[in-house]
Structures are given as C-alpha cells and as structure tokens.
Amino acid sequence: MSRKLVAGNWKMNGGAAANAALVNGLLAGIGQPRCDVVVCPPAVYLHQVRGLCGENAVLQLGAQDVSVAEGGAHTGDVAASMLAEFGVRYCIVGHSERRRYQHESDLTVAHKAERALAAGITPIVCVGETLEERQHGLTEFTVRRQLDAVIQINHGRLAGMVVAYEPVWAIGTGESATPEQAQQVHAALRARLKAVDTDAAGVRILYGGSMNADNAAALLAQADIDGGLIGGAALKAAEFLQIVAAAG
Ligand code: 13P
C-alpha cells in the first residue's frame, strides 16, 4: 500500500499572522508523520510559508492552481515552471470551485495537469459530481468524464499524478460522503486508471469534502482511499494534525 497523502487546501483564507500561527502550530505538533503532508496556501503566501517551514521538509508546499499556458502574455497567471523553481511540489488542478467560478473545462484542467507534470510538479487532479448529478445516478459518469480528459492528454505520465475525489455537495457543507459512498467512487477511478495504464494503478486517490478529525479514520480505512484533501479543517492546526495522525 502506498504512503498516504494529506493535503490542506487553504483556499482564499489566511493572512500573514494567521498563516504564521497555523504553520508554527503544525510544525510544533507534527513530529515525523507516517504520511506525506502538503499545505496549499494562496499563491501570494507561498513565500511566507516556505520561510516558516525553513529546512523542515516535513511540510511540503503546494499551489492551488497553475496556468494552462507555458509563459508569456497571460496576465495574472503563474506558470508551472515558476512554481517548480520556487520549490512547489504539488499543485491542485480542477478544483470544483475553479470549474464553477472560473469556468474551467475538463480540457483546460487536463492541460493544467500536463503543465504541472512537465515541470516536475505533482498535479492533484480534482473530480467530483454535483448533488444533482448524484441524484440522477450520474456520479460515475461524471467523474469518469473528468478523469478521461486528463488521461487522454497525459497518457504515459499518469503515474506522476494524484487524483482527488471531491463530491461537490460535500465540500464545505459538513456533510461528508460516507466511507462506502467514497470507496465506491474511488474503486471506479482506480479501475479506470488501471485499465488504461497498469503503472497508474498505484496513483494516490484522495478524498475531499468535509473530512475532519471525527470522520477521517473511517474514510482513510477504505481500501482505495489514499489520503485526504482538506479544506476547513486544514485551517486549524490541532484538527489538521489529528487527520495527519489518522493517515499514519
Ligand atoms: P472542506 O474540507 O472545507 O469541505 O473542503 C474540501 C475541499 O474543497 C478541499 O479541496
């Protein structure tokens, strides 16, 4: 079984003082975790967080997004090569909030994953159905469509990525998927990856959506749940550390 991965997606939260308190709290309590731990602050704070982590490599840096372009005239964007040069190791791509508010298509997300992989950054590719899609029995259809776009563009390089299953209805709602619901989708995602590339069978598939200190252990005990992508609970050092401990 692969080493689990717990990533904190801070979203558009934080500020210099809050970031310092959070990272110092994490460093004080984290010890030697038995899983990989990533923090994804807003881009403007990557520099601060890198400084706070210092030589401590236990917390790895992640970005929340990356440009679909390689460089040049793309005002407001940050290139994968820039993130890599800075020391960013992971990058969330295709989060449902970006698909919704920035209208990112499956194809755009697939090309963002391609940029990250080309720069040596591990993309954390998010997939997930809306409540309406679930109610219409379209859960596996939706995540398969989202995953297939990424597969098509990144064939042969899939082993270098991470997938995150984040049901949209579970994000920020306090209503997590049950371990059984999540496992069913994770198993389908794994089967698809394995079918197209045997090397991709071991891709880590994270669960995200109202994961917290109380439900993490049951979710992480599922056969195909290889970690978590944590939103709200990643902003509280003690709670995030409990999730990290549950993944050990
Ligand atoms: P919450 O943990 O706040 O539900 O957010 C999950 C998420 O969107 C992580 O990317």
Residues whose N, C-alpha, C, O or C-beta is under 5 A from the ligand:
A	BS01	13P	N9 A170 I171 G172 T173 G208 G209 S210 M211 L229 I230 G231 G232 A233
